[in-house]
Amino acid sequence: MNVLNNSSYGNFSLILTNTSSDDGNGTNDVRLDHCGWPEEEEPDIPGIEYLDMVTYPFLLALSTVGNVLNVFVLSCERPQTSKNIYLLALAYSDVCYMWAQFLPYLRDRESDPSELFRRVLEAAMGVILFLQENAAFVSDWIIVAFSIDRFVAISAPLHYRVTNSVGRSVAISVGIVTVATAHTSLRLSDYYFWYTHYSKTDSRPVRPVALQRWKDFYMWTLSVLPSMTFLVILSLNASLMYIIIRQRRTRFQKLSTQLSDQSAQRAAAIPGGDPVVSGKHSENYMASIMLATCVLLYLITQTPSAVLMVLETLKQHCIRRHSKVEESLTEPIKLFFLNLNFSLNFVLYCAVNPVFRAALRKHLRRHCGRPYKPGESLRTTKTSLRSKSSSNSAAAAPLQETPCSLLSYTNSPSTPGCIRPIASAESRL
């Protein structure tokens, strides 16, 4: 039994007989596809085909270890926030997507698979297709939900504080998983319909009308949803970046006016006239940093797929031919970038978020039983005393304006009217 699965639309062919050859050599048969283009022969396997074969094991290990650490750090954070819920859902979907490719990878690398392995793979292929497409759907729309969450938090902060809750983020994540499961369940129904009927007879089975219509609708969504998701994420985060830049420009202008009007008071309030640099990262700021990381990784790694989807659409409408040679060269690149999208989150979190790195070190030391160094306790004590001294000074002079400079301008509730300078990672939104 040989079970085949192809998500692309089939092409019918016809034979064109040419009897008007000028050289009089007789009749030539040319096979044409539905667009009237001559059918192509299968090209030789290019060297770039081995890109996915070489990189997949490393990316699988990186995705597994990195997302396990992501879950470890994010689940230990207290209190939990909506950001943590979305990032946890993203970690689970990424691991599921990468491991769903494992058995097909072994099949492609094995020149002579055993009969047992072949039968197991044929029986499990429907579940593999379902898990892979389900995980891709969940991963994409979790980023959409995270983008909407940050958009509301930045554009309407008061409304966000009233309505936002961890329970709502959990409900949204569960809803996305439920919709994805219902949407991709066609893979289970369609594949195992063919699998069971091929096991009984060698003739090609005919799908029931309902199943055929369901499959046609599903194939249509496969051509629409990825493009729509890409555009939604791009437009949401472009709008978010515009709002952030506009808000920071307005606050910077207010700050410049305050500094010019009250420079003497600030010079007297700050000993030695040195600016006070705040090392505290606000929750909104770090959530925006994490979103920027996810969005940039998504947009960069999904661009090859978007371009190839456009080329495939042009081919289906007989506008431009996407040859088999082009497909053999571009398909490994597309798979490589898709695997990057589901593997690099942990590395980027550690690279751009110092709070995430500090939390990772703290939880690893605590679970490994490593004692804290005396110097760390001493620094913590000094920091606490300094914070208590600052609080006492602020309580002693409640009417005195909190000192603030271009470098210490924050958006935290403890220093009202101050903002943080535009960070490069956040400005990329």
Buried (B, 14 or more C-beta within 10 A) or exposed (E): EEBEEEEEEEEEEEEEEEEEEEEEEEEEEEEBBEEEEEEEEEEEEEEBBEBBEEBBEEBBEBBBEBBEBBBBBBEBBEEBBBBBBBBBBBBBBBBBBBBBBEBBBEBBEEEEBEEEEBEEBBEEBBBBBBBBBBBBBBBBBBBBBBBBBBBBBBBEBEEBEEEBEBEEBBEBBEEBBEEBBEBBBBBBBBBBBBBEBBEEEEEEEEBEEEBEEBBEEBBEBBBEBBBEBBEBBBEBBEBBBEBBBEBBEEBBEEBEEBBEEBEEEBEEBBEEEEBBEBEEBBEBBBBBBBBBBBBBBBBEBBEBBBEBBEBBBEBBEEEEBBBEBBBBBBBBBBBBBBBBBBBBBBEBBBEBBEBBBEBBEEBEBEEEEEEEEEEEEEEEEEEEEEEEEEEEEEEEEEEEEBBBBEEBBBBBEEBEBBBBEEBEBBEEB
